[in-house]
Amino acid sequence: MGRFYRHVLIEKGYPHHGAVAFGHHGKALFEVFKILGLDVNEIGYNQPAGVRYPTENPWG
């Protein structure tokens, strides 16, 4: 979660706002965000260890 915090929450300017959903709720939340008119490209999620975030240094 440290990488997610640095590369998603802090870079987008909201280090104290986040939500955790335990279970398989991503599909439903994605649809709700679309219905509410929110930009679904702003949805961030924790990447697996082998997958870099777009702003993550590949040599870091």
Stockholm file with secondary structure:
# STOCKHOLM 1.0

chainA/1-60         MGRFYRHVLIEKGYPHHGAVAFGHHGKALFEVFKILGLDVNEIGYNQPAGVRYPTENPWG
#=GR chainA/1-60 SS CHHHIIIIIITTTCTTCCCCCCSSCHHHHHHHHHHTTCCGGGCCCCCCTTSCCTTSCTTC
#=GC SS_cons        CHHHIIIIIITTTCTTCCCCCCSSCHHHHHHHHHHTTCCGGGCCCCCCTTSCCTTSCTTC
//
